[in-house]
Amino acid sequence: MNNNKIDKKLRKAFDAKLPQATHNPWFTRKVINRLPYKQKNRATIIEYIGFALAAISLIAFWVATISAVLNCTFITVNDLATFAILTVLTIALLIGFMHSLIQRAKL
């Protein structure tokens, strides 16, 4: 049997036997205010440590690349490729971090 059909049958059975709740605009706020505080889980901490390590690594690569270019008298194609790759990695890290923050805010 399809799960949707089972869900519909269960919903009809519950609706038939349970009393209807009164409409109270403060109900949601009351319930949420009584919930215990969310505790940070270990996965979140590990994720933030990963983002921090990636950011530190990127900063180190940026500093090393810029100092190497400043010590040379000319810029090579390899230098431009390195700048492009570092730029893409920096943008990807920022997007990943922002996506993580947005997903946590939705929960």
VEXDREN-2710 file (C-alpha; in Angstrom, 1 decimal):
% VEXDREN-2710
k/r/px/py/pz
1/MET/0.0/0.0/0.0
2/ASN/1.2/3.5/-0.8
3/ASN/2.5/5.6/2.1
4/ASN/0.3/8.5/1.0
5/LYS/-2.8/6.4/1.3
6/ILE/-1.8/5.2/4.7
7/ASP/-1.1/8.8/5.8
8/LYS/-4.5/9.9/4.5
9/LYS/-6.3/7.1/6.4
10/LEU/-4.4/7.8/9.6
11/ARG/-5.2/11.6/9.3
12/LYS/-8.9/10.8/8.8
13/ALA/-8.9/8.5/11.8
14/PHE/-7.2/11.0/14.0
15/ASP/-9.5/13.8/12.8
16/ALA/-12.6/11.8/13.5
17/LYS/-11.5/10.8/17.1
18/LEU/-9.6/13.8/18.4
19/PRO/-11.2/17.0/19.5
20/GLN/-10.4/20.1/17.4
21/ALA/-8.0/22.6/19.0
22/THR/-9.1/26.1/19.6
23/HIS/-7.5/28.8/17.6
24/ASN/-5.0/30.6/19.8
25/PRO/-2.4/33.0/18.2
26/TRP/-0.1/32.7/21.2
27/PHE/0.0/28.9/21.2
28/THR/3.1/28.6/19.1
29/ARG/5.0/31.2/21.2
30/LYS/4.0/29.6/24.4
31/VAL/5.2/26.2/23.2
32/ILE/8.4/27.5/21.9
33/ASN/9.2/29.5/25.0
34/ARG/8.8/26.3/27.1
35/LEU/11.2/24.2/25.0
36/PRO/14.7/23.6/26.4
37/TYR/17.5/25.6/24.9
38/LYS/19.2/24.1/21.9
39/GLN/22.6/22.7/22.7
40/LYS/25.3/22.8/20.1
41/ASN/26.0/19.4/18.8
42/ARG/29.5/18.1/18.1
43/ALA/29.0/18.1/14.4
44/THR/28.5/21.8/14.4
45/ILE/31.7/22.4/16.4
46/ILE/33.7/20.1/14.0
47/GLU/32.2/21.9/11.0
48/TYR/33.3/25.3/12.4
49/ILE/36.7/24.0/13.1
50/GLY/36.9/22.7/9.6
51/PHE/35.9/26.1/8.2
52/ALA/38.5/27.8/10.5
53/LEU/41.3/25.5/9.3
54/ALA/40.3/26.0/5.7
55/ALA/40.3/29.8/6.2
56/ILE/43.7/29.7/7.9
57/SER/45.1/27.6/5.1
58/LEU/43.7/29.9/2.4
59/ILE/45.2/32.9/4.1
60/ALA/48.6/31.2/4.3
61/PHE/48.4/30.4/0.6
62/TRP/47.4/33.9/-0.3
63/VAL/50.3/35.4/1.7
64/ALA/52.8/33.0/0.2
65/THR/51.5/33.6/-3.3
66/ILE/51.5/37.4/-3.0
67/SER/54.9/37.5/-1.4
68/ALA/56.3/35.2/-4.1
69/VAL/54.9/37.5/-6.8
70/LEU/56.1/40.7/-5.1
71/ASN/59.7/39.2/-5.0
72/CYS/59.7/38.5/-8.7
73/THR/60.1/41.1/-11.5
74/PHE/57.4/39.6/-13.7
75/ILE/54.1/37.6/-13.4
76/THR/53.8/34.3/-15.1
77/VAL/50.8/32.3/-16.3
78/ASN/51.3/30.0/-13.4
79/ASP/50.9/32.9/-11.0
80/LEU/47.7/34.0/-12.7
81/ALA/46.4/30.4/-12.5
82/THR/47.3/30.3/-8.8
83/PHE/45.4/33.6/-8.2
84/ALA/42.4/32.3/-10.1
85/ILE/42.4/29.0/-8.1
86/LEU/42.8/30.8/-4.8
87/THR/40.0/33.2/-5.7
88/VAL/37.6/30.3/-6.6
89/LEU/38.5/28.5/-3.4
90/THR/38.0/31.6/-1.3
91/ILE/34.6/32.2/-2.8
92/ALA/33.6/28.5/-2.4
93/LEU/34.6/28.6/1.3
94/LEU/32.6/31.7/1.8
95/ILE/29.5/30.3/0.1
96/GLY/29.8/27.0/2.0
97/PHE/30.1/28.9/5.3
98/MET/27.1/31.1/4.5
99/HIS/25.1/28.1/3.4
100/SER/25.8/26.4/6.7
101/LEU/24.8/29.4/8.7
102/ILE/21.5/29.8/6.7
103/GLN/20.7/26.1/7.1
104/ARG/21.3/26.4/10.9
105/ALA/19.1/29.5/11.1
106/LYS/16.2/27.6/9.4
107/LEU/16.4/24.9/12.0
END
